[in-house]
Amino acid sequence: MVDADVIIVGAGPTGLMLAGELGLAGGVRPLVLERQPQIRDIPKAGGLSGQILQLLRYRGELERFEAASTAPRPAPRFPWGGMHVDFTQLADPPMQALPLPQPRLERVLDEHARELGADIRRGLEVVGLSQDDDTVTADVRGPDGQDRVTARYLVGCDGASSRVRDLAGIPFPGTTYPEVQRLAEVTVPESVTVLENGDLDVAGVGRISFGFTSTDRGVFAVGSTNPAVLGLFTSEDESADYDDDEPMTLTELRDSIRRVLGVDLPLGEPTRLTRFTFHARQVERYRDGRILLAGDAAHLFPAPGVALNAGLLDSVNLGWKLAAAIHGWAPAGLLDTYNDERHLAGARTLLHTQAQVALRRGYDPAAVALRELLLELLVDEQPLRRIGALMAGSDIRYPLPGHDHHALIGAFAPDLTLHTDRGATSVAELMHSARPVFLDLADRPDLRETARDWQHRIDIHTAETDDRPADALLIRPDVHIAWAATIDEPTDTAALALREALYRWFGTPLKSTVPVIDRPDA
Ligand SMILES: Cc1cc2nc3c(=O)[nH]c(=O)nc-3n(C[C@H](O)[C@H](O)[C@H](O)COP(=O)(O)OP(=O)(O)OC[C@H]3O[C@@H](n4cnc5c(N)ncnc54)[C@H](O)[C@@H]3O)c2cc1C
């Protein structure tokens, strides 16, 4: 007897996104267990950025998130390795952000997942786990005592200190950096005057320069875009172990400024208080039998602005694969591709966030020169686009079979404008259903015929597009291209490769009108 198809431990952004993705796949009963009794108003992420925004657009859900946003989209200019990378010169910046404070984001994701049928139960903590060949059982502690819940799979979306990861015995190797950054906005107190050039004149203290000040103890910065508000920043090395779920206090900020700058800076009322600690960690494997990990439970990055993107995209990659396993048609090895693909994506995010540590922690003239040089390079369009794609996580091309055959295989599907008998549409619109799509771009009945055996699992479309990049595309629900036919590719090679890809990703069809080939072992 199972109580749910999938238990999701943790109703943070990753767990809620996964619940929504399982709901979109249909016919799956996800049960989300969250130890906190309600969504907490802790100021963590300020918004979404990177490729997840594209994905939400392809899901037809971006407007819902935009409606919940608290501010207009900022100019595309982002901190990166102690510099600011400026994409404003590009008409289509590869990196964009949507202001949406994390508690609001979680409310939107919670609402969306519930609409799609997720059962989200708060105030229940998972304290034990066991699994056998068919099921996984969680020991759950709640206000009414301890209970057991059983499901086919369990996904630990329970954050940086993941209990699921520990209970499953999955190592989480990496580095914890001593650097602690604090960022705050406070009203300007009476004893402080903001001078015309941005410097502060502090009664009893004297003048404090606008911008960054390096001291023996760390870095302090002050700036303001609003004359009534001070933006404050400190960065220092500490040995204390902070819990990100415990928000920073004004006293903590004041003490940090005193340590770094050596003065007692009077502070007004805080409107924002955040603390960042930095780790570079990634689990060795995202799966152990029927237990999987996603989000901060699987990876921690030593730079801000990338973690949500990585975690939410984990859920997008995993959702349809888990649903296929629950529905019973998942081909051999499908669930393991979650580990292969998202481990690679996490490693890529670690690469550029660790590079940022080296860049931002240098204050000697050599490090300043290195940053200056990089900024010079980042004025040119090509390096700017490359770094933008890296920041957004959109340069990842999964090394899928056939990867060498066509440049689009493994990549996120481009949003082609499509012309069909029923009018204009786009790849993004076709993906709203979150179902796999076979897209014939060259009126290839030979390939449509092959795809037709899987029509109960995939949507088949025929369309024209200007400068078609391929004769046909097979797009997975996570919007990555599983297979592509080259222009005018002969039927014998194209149909065979298409059939292999269909078996590999979407299993054995219910009934086949073509001879059954050996099922490839993915
Ligand atoms: C100050 C700060 C600023 C940040 N800014 C950004 C930013 O600008 N951009 C960005 O992308 N990221 C940012 N982050 C990181 C971002 O907040 C995390 O990456 C994100 O919360 C991870 O989501 P998650 O769902 O994987 O884990 P969490 O959000 O940690 O959610 C895990 C959930 O699991 C629950 N849980 C834990 N253990 C159990 C258990 N045993 N049983 C049941 N439930 C359990 C927890 O209560 C929690 O609700 C910031 C973080 C901090 C601290």
The ligand as an SDF file (V2000), in Angstrom:
LIG
                    3D

 53 58  0  0  0  0  0  0  0  0999 V2000
   20.0380   35.9360    2.2100 C   0  0  0  0  0  0  0  0  0  0  0  0
   19.8490   35.0450    1.0320 C   0  0  0  0  0  0  0  0  0  0  0  0
   19.6730   35.6020   -0.2100 C   0  0  0  0  0  0  0  0  0  0  0  0
   19.5110   34.7940   -1.3300 C   0  0  0  0  0  0  0  0  0  0  0  0
   19.3710   35.3910   -2.5460 N   0  0  0  0  0  0  0  0  0  0  0  0
   19.2090   34.6180   -3.6230 C   0  0  0  0  0  0  0  0  0  0  0  0
   19.0070   35.2030   -4.8940 C   0  0  0  0  0  0  0  0  0  0  0  0
   18.9350   36.4320   -5.0340 O   0  0  0  0  0  0  0  0  0  0  0  0
   18.8340   34.3870   -5.9650 N   0  0  0  0  0  0  0  0  0  0  0  0
   18.8590   33.0380   -5.8280 C   0  0  0  0  0  0  0  0  0  0  0  0
   18.7160   32.3390   -6.8350 O   0  0  0  0  0  0  0  0  0  0  0  0
   19.0230   32.4520   -4.6360 N   0  0  0  0  0  0  0  0  0  0  0  0
   19.1910   33.2010   -3.5350 C   0  0  0  0  0  0  0  0  0  0  0  0
   19.3500   32.6090   -2.3190 N   0  0  0  0  0  0  0  0  0  0  0  0
   19.3390   31.1390   -2.2480 C   0  0  0  0  0  0  0  0  0  0  0  0
   17.8910   30.6100   -2.2400 C   0  0  0  0  0  0  0  0  0  0  0  0
   17.1920   31.2000   -1.1760 O   0  0  0  0  0  0  0  0  0  0  0  0
   17.9310   29.0940   -2.1100 C   0  0  0  0  0  0  0  0  0  0  0  0
   18.7080   28.5910   -3.1670 O   0  0  0  0  0  0  0  0  0  0  0  0
   16.5460   28.4730   -2.1690 C   0  0  0  0  0  0  0  0  0  0  0  0
   15.7800   28.7700   -1.0330 O   0  0  0  0  0  0  0  0  0  0  0  0
   16.6750   26.9530   -2.2730 C   0  0  0  0  0  0  0  0  0  0  0  0
   15.4050   26.4060   -2.4290 O   0  0  0  0  0  0  0  0  0  0  0  0
   15.1300   24.9040   -1.9930 P   0  0  0  0  0  0  0  0  0  0  0  0
   13.6730   24.7070   -2.1660 O   0  0  0  0  0  0  0  0  0  0  0  0
   16.0660   24.0000   -2.6830 O   0  0  0  0  0  0  0  0  0  0  0  0
   15.5140   24.8480   -0.4480 O   0  0  0  0  0  0  0  0  0  0  0  0
   14.8890   25.7290    0.8150 P   0  0  0  0  0  0  0  0  0  0  0  0
   14.3880   26.9960    0.2830 O   0  0  0  0  0  0  0  0  0  0  0  0
   15.9410   25.6960    1.8090 O   0  0  0  0  0  0  0  0  0  0  0  0
   13.6540   24.8480    1.1990 O   0  0  0  0  0  0  0  0  0  0  0  0
   13.7920   23.6450    1.9140 C   0  0  0  0  0  0  0  0  0  0  0  0
   12.5190   23.4040    2.6920 C   0  0  0  0  0  0  0  0  0  0  0  0
   12.5800   22.1250    3.2990 O   0  0  0  0  0  0  0  0  0  0  0  0
   12.0790   22.2000    4.6060 C   0  0  0  0  0  0  0  0  0  0  0  0
   12.6560   21.0900    5.3640 N   0  0  0  0  0  0  0  0  0  0  0  0
   13.9620   20.9360    5.7160 C   0  0  0  0  0  0  0  0  0  0  0  0
   14.1270   19.7750    6.3430 N   0  0  0  0  0  0  0  0  0  0  0  0
   12.9210   19.1620    6.3790 C   0  0  0  0  0  0  0  0  0  0  0  0
   12.4620   17.9280    6.8980 C   0  0  0  0  0  0  0  0  0  0  0  0
   13.3000   17.0620    7.5040 N   0  0  0  0  0  0  0  0  0  0  0  0
   11.1450   17.6260    6.7740 N   0  0  0  0  0  0  0  0  0  0  0  0
   10.2950   18.4720    6.1470 C   0  0  0  0  0  0  0  0  0  0  0  0
   10.6820   19.6710    5.6560 N   0  0  0  0  0  0  0  0  0  0  0  0
   11.9860   19.9990    5.7520 C   0  0  0  0  0  0  0  0  0  0  0  0
   12.5160   23.5720    5.0710 C   0  0  0  0  0  0  0  0  0  0  0  0
   11.7180   24.0180    6.1540 O   0  0  0  0  0  0  0  0  0  0  0  0
   12.3290   24.4030    3.8220 C   0  0  0  0  0  0  0  0  0  0  0  0
   11.0620   24.9600    3.7360 O   0  0  0  0  0  0  0  0  0  0  0  0
   19.5140   33.3880   -1.1900 C   0  0  0  0  0  0  0  0  0  0  0  0
   19.6700   32.8140    0.0810 C   0  0  0  0  0  0  0  0  0  0  0  0
   19.8360   33.6250    1.1720 C   0  0  0  0  0  0  0  0  0  0  0  0
   20.0050   32.9820    2.5290 C   0  0  0  0  0  0  0  0  0  0  0  0
  1  2  1  0
  2  3  1  0
  2 52  2  0
  3  4  2  0
  4  5  1  0
  4 50  1  0
  5  6  2  0
  6  7  1  0
  6 13  1  0
  7  8  2  0
  7  9  1  0
  9 10  1  0
 10 11  2  0
 10 12  1  0
 12 13  2  0
 13 14  1  0
 14 15  1  0
 14 50  1  0
 15 16  1  0
 16 17  1  0
 16 18  1  0
 18 19  1  0
 18 20  1  0
 20 21  1  0
 20 22  1  0
 22 23  1  0
 23 24  1  0
 24 25  2  0
 24 26  1  0
 24 27  1  0
 27 28  1  0
 28 29  2  0
 28 30  1  0
 28 31  1  0
 31 32  1  0
 32 33  1  0
 33 34  1  0
 33 48  1  0
 34 35  1  0
 35 36  1  0
 35 46  1  0
 36 37  1  0
 36 45  1  0
 37 38  2  0
 38 39  1  0
 39 40  1  0
 39 45  2  0
 40 41  1  0
 40 42  2  0
 42 43  1  0
 43 44  2  0
 44 45  1  0
 46 47  1  0
 46 48  1  0
 48 49  1  0
 50 51  2  0
 51 52  1  0
 52 53  1  0
M  END
$$$$
